[in-house]
Every structure is written in C-alpha cells, then in structure tokens.
Amino acid sequence: MVSELCKGVLPQFTVIVDSVENPGRLLFNSLVKTTAMRGDLVQIFHFEQSKDELTAGFEDILVSQMLFHDCFSDPLGWNYTEGILNKPLERETFREMVQKSAGSIGSRPITVAFDSLSPLLWANGWPRLCHALHSLVSQHSKHGTSSFRLLCLLHCDVHPSGETAAICHMANTTLTVLTPPPKQALSSAGSEMLQIEASACRQSGRGAVEKATVILDADLTASVVLTTTFVKEKLTEDVNSKNDPTADLPFNLHLSDDERCARDGLVLPFHISAKRNFESILQHLSKENSNSNGGVPRSFLLSLWKTRQPLVHLAKCWGSIACATCGFDTTWGKILLLSHKACHSA
C-alpha cells in the first residue's frame, strides 16, 4: 500500500496527518511531485508557505504544468484582495475554483492538493469543511470521472481529536506520520527517514493497516525500506481479550440449564395468570354479591369460563344494561370488566 502511494498511485481521497514532533510536509511534497511526474494536472491550494517554498526541489517543467491557488499572500483580504478565510466557506467554493482553472486543460487526470487543511478548519469548522470537500469529490464521481484525486495535509496537534477524526473518516487512505525509528546510516546526505502508518478503507468495508519506514532523498524521491501489515482480525481478538469487562467478576453472569429451568418455573407474586385472574373475579363477586339480592350464580361463571363464551352472551342473559345515568349498572359493569380481562388473559 505505502509503496504504491510513494509511486504516485493515490486513491481518490488521501489525508496526511502530522504534528510538530513528526512533520509530514516532505512526504506531502514528495507525493505532489510524483503525481505531477505521472502526468496529472496538479492544482495546489497553499495556505502555509509561498509558491517558491512549496516548489523547492521541483523541476521547472513540472512547476510550469501546475496550477497554484495563492491562499498564503493575503488569506484574510487585508490588502483588498479576495481572501478565502475572511468569509464563510460555501459548499461549491473549491469545486467552482477547480473547474474554472481546469476548464481548458482537456481530459488530463486532476489532483487537487491542500497545504494544509488546518487554516480552513480553524476558520470554518469541520461541518463546513467536510461539506466543501465532499462536494469537490462527489462532483467528479457523479460524472464517472475516476481520474480525480484529492491530497490533503492536516496537523492533528492543533485540533481536537474529534475534528481530525471527522476529516479522516471521509478519506480513503490516511497516512499518519509517527515517531521515526532510531537514526541509521542513510545512503545520501540530506535524506530523511519517516515512520508512516497507512490506514485504508477497502470497497468491502473492511480496513487495512500498514506500517512502513520511508526514506526521502534530497530530490524528494521516496523509497520504502520496511513494511509491516497488520491483520484486523488478530488485533480485534487481542483487544477483546485484554479489555474484557467480565473477566474478573466474582459471580457468574450466565445461568446453567438447571438454574434456567428453576427460574422459568418460579411463580412471582405479581405474575398474573389466567387461572389466578379468574379466581380474583370470583372473590370479588362473592364480596359484591354478599350485600345484594340479585347475585350471579357461581356455577354460571364457571361454565362461562370453561366454554369461553363471548361477553355479549353474558350481557344478553343477565340484562340490566341500560341505565340513564352511567349506561351500565355499577355491579354489572364490574362483572363485564373483570370477565373481559379474564377472557383476554386466557
């Protein structure tokens, strides 16, 4: 993965995440130069260094084939120019600038590079920046243009981790510059050694992680000297085994077969069964009818329960339905309500 990136074979969206201790600007410049040498039309939005500083070490013929969007000289528009940081970032800003610059180029592959995203993230916040980057990428994907690439540099130590993660979540590949290994004897003077961790999201949805040691020569030529690939399944097993929250509990969270059978057979006091519900109806009726002359025979209620007759039969047989004030006689209303509950709970 890292070796292909060093050769200029970039995915659609690549983010280089660095910090003050582990800078990644040389890696960014190397990928820009390699991509331009492959024949891509490179458009660079440079915020943190001038054009001359950015193209130091580039051949003049490569510089002449690049397009530069100067966001470094006057980003806030203090010199009465159209600054990019002194106004809210619109969704179509970058897409319109790229299309306007590349309108007369033809069908050459396009690579848009940001050096870096940190000033934009400071000025606009991650929601606006994510919308603008998504519009830039999705516009070319919508028209079936597979020869569009986006390369961005992002400083993770000046932003909250959530904002950095939001930008990296949109990328196909994230290159994180790590602490370099102990310095060894390099092949030429001016060479730099970088430790890189590449995280790629494949089309299947499963990611791949690869660590590599890269040597950058004075002419920004990158060569991979050591590569280590991590298997995601093994990492997941190790993490789960080390961070198992139920490992040191003094009790067992699972039930055996005997314990499960005993639990299922236990009748709790608040458990309402059909038989218990009907018994409560009979007890209630016996109390209600002890002070009244027109009691309901117990044998009739038992036969009603056994045959599961509809409640309307009870209303037809034992009348007393109409009442001018409440619509049901109080005693019979309770009988119908309790019998209704008993039949439905059965």
N, C-alpha and C positions, 0 to 999 in steps of 0.2 A: 504493500500500500504506500509506504513512505517513499520507496524507490521510484514508483510511478509518479508521485507528486513532484519529486525532485527533477524529473524529466519533463515537467510541464504538462502532464496529463492530469488536469484538475477536474473535479466533479462540478456540478452546477453551482454550488454554494460552499465556499471554504472560508473558515474563520481561523485566524492565528491568534491565540490567546497568550499574552506575555505579561511581564511585570518589570519593575525596575531592577530587581535582582537578576532576572532571567530575560533579557531583551530578545525580541524576535524580529527586529527591523531588518537585520541582514537576511534572515530567511524570507521575509516578505519581498525584499529587493531581488533576491535570487529567483523566486518564483515568478515575479514580474518579468525579469529579463528572459528567463527560459521560455515563458509563454510568448513573449514578443518574437523570440528567435524561431518559434514554431510557425509564425505567420499570422498570429491573431492580431486583430486591431485592439490595442490596449488603450483604455481610457482611464485616467487616474484622477481621482479627487484627492488632492493633497492638502491636508489641514495643518500638519505639524512640521513640515520642512518645505523649503523652496524647491523649485524645479531643478536648479543646479545641484543642490544637495541630494535630491532624490535620484538623479540620473548619474551620480558619480560612479564611474566604473562601467557605464554603458557605452557602447559604440555609437558614434554619431548617426550612423544609418538607422540604428534602432530608435534613437530619440526622435529622429525626423518622422518616423512612422507612428509615433504615439500621439495621443491627444490628451492635453492636460487641462483640467478644470481647476483654476487657481482659487483655492479657498484659504490660502495662507496669508496673502498680502494684506487683505482687508476683510476679514471674516465678519466683522460687525458693521461694516459700512460706514466707518468714521470718516473716510475720505470721499464721501458722497458717491460711492460705488454701490453696486447691488450685492450686498453681503448675503451670505447664506445662513448665518447664525443669528441675525437680528430680526428674524421674522419666523413665525410658526412654520414648521416643516409640513408641506402638503403631501398627500399620498402620491400625486403624479409628478412631483418635482424632479426626481432623479430620472424617471422614465422619459420625461419630455426632453431633458438635457441630453441624455444618451441618444435618443432618436434624432434630435436636431443635429448633433455632431456627426453621427454615423449615417446620415441620410444619403450622402453622395459617395459612399465608400464602395458599395456593392454588396456582395454576398460573403464577405470575409467573416470568419468567426470573431466574436466580440468578447473581450474580457474586460470587465469593469473592476477597478481596484480602488479601495478606500484606505487612505493613510492619514488618520485612522478613524474608527467609528466613535472614539471616546468624546471628542468635542460635540458631535451630533447628539450623543447620548446625554451629555451634560445639559445641553441647551433645550432639548425637546422631550426627553424622557423616552423610555423604551416602547410605550404603545405607539407613538407617532413614528418612531424609527422603524419598528417592525412592520408597520403598515406600508411605509415607503419602500423598504427592501422587498417586501412580498409583492408589491405592485411591479417593481422592477424585474423580478424573477418570473412572476406568473405571466407577464405580458408576452415574453418570448416563448414560454412553454405553451401558451394558448394558441399561438400561430404555428406550432410544430417546429420551432427553431431550437434544435438540440445543440447548436454551436454557440451558446451563450454561457459565460462563466462569471461568477462573482467572487472576488477575493477581498477579504477584509482583515484589517489588523485591529485588535481590541486589547486594551490594557485592563486586566482584571483587578489590579490592586487599587484602582481609583474609583471603582463602582461597587455597589452592594452585590453580593453573590447572586441574588435573585435576578437582577438586571442582566448580569453576564450570562446566567443560565437561559434567560429568555432569548437572547441573541443566538447562543449556541444551539438552542433547540430547533431553530429554523434551518441550521446549516446541515448539509450532507456529511461534511467532514470537519472535525475540529482538531486543530494542531495546537497542543499545549506545550510551551517551552518550559522544561523542567531544569532543575539544578544540574549542571553538566558534571560528568564524571571527573575523577582526578586527571589533571592535565598530563598528557603524554607527549612524546616527541612527534611533532607534526611534520608533514612532508615538506612544507614550504613556509617561508616567513609570511606573516600576515594572515595565516589561516586561523579559523575559529572552529571550535568543537561545540556542538549543541546536543542536548538530550531532548528528544521530542516524543510526546505521547499522542498518537493519532487515534481518534475515535470516529468510526464511520458507521452510518446507518444504511443498511442494505435495503433493497426493494422488498425483501421478505419481512422486514420489520425488526429483524434481529441485528444487533450491533456487533462490531468487531473492534478490538483494542489492540494496538501495536505500539511497542516502544522501540525506538531506533536512535542510534548515535550517528549524527550527521557532521561531516566536515565541510566547511565552507572555505574555499580558496579566496585569494585576493581578488580574482576576477568574478567572484560570486558564483562559481561553479560548485554545485552541491554533490557530494558523494556519500552514500550510506555504507558504513563500515560494520555495523552490528544491528541486528534486528531480532526482536523477541515478540512473538504473538501470543496473546492471552486468549484462552478458551473461556467463553462466557459461562458455560455450564459448571466448570470447575470452580470459578470464582463464586458463583451463587451458592454452591454446596459449602464452600469454606465459610462464607459469611453467615449462612444459616446455622452452621454447627457452632460457630463462636458466639453468636448473638441470640441463642435460643432462650427466650424468657422463661420457659418452663423446665429448664434443665435442673435447677437447684431448689425446686419447691418441696416442702416437707410432706406434701399429700399428693394423691393421685387424682388427676383431672378426668380420667376415664373410668367407666364402670365395667365390671365383669358381666358375664352373661347371667349369673345368679343374682347379682345386685340389680341388674336391669329388670329381671322378672319380678323381683321383690318390689321394686319401685312401681312397676305397672300395676301390680295387684293391690297396692295400698289405696284405700278409700279415704280421702281427706274430708274433714268436716264441712268444708264449703263446697264440696262437689255435689252437683245437682244431677241426679239420675231420673229416669222416667218413673221408676217404682217409688223412689223417695218423694218425688213431686206429687204423685197421686195420693200417697199416704198423707202428705201435708194437706191436700184438699179435703180428704175425709175428716181429718182432725178439725179443720177449720169449719167445715159444715156441721159437724156434731156440736161445736160450740155455738154456732149461729142459730141452729135449729132447736137448741135446748130451751130457749125462751120464746119460741114461735109455735103456732098451731099447724102451719102448713109446711112441715119439714119434708125433705126429699128422702125417699127410702134409700137406705144404704145398698140394698140389693140391686136397685136400678142403676146406681152409679157404677157398681161393679160390673154389671152386664154391659153398660156403656163403654167402660174401659176395655173389656175383653173383645167386644165386637168392633171397636174403633169407629163407632158411628159418628157422622158429622155433627157438629154442634147445632146445626139448624134443626135436626130431629129433636134435640133437647128443647129448643125453643117452641116447636110445634106441640110437643107433648105436655109441657108444663107452663105454657101460656104466660100470663102475667107480663106481657111485653110492653104494652102501651102504658105510658104514664104522662100526664100532662106537664109535669114539671121537669123531669130529668130524662124521660124517654125509656128508662128501664127501672124496674123496682130495685131497690138497693140490694136486697138479698140475692135476687136472681142475677143481677149484674155481676156480683162477686162470683156466683156459681159459673156463669158463662166465661168470665175472665180466667178463672183458675182452671176450668176444664179445657179451655183453649190452649193455655200454657202446657197442660199435661199432654194433650194430643200432639202438639208440635214438638215437645221434647222427646216424645217416643219416636 
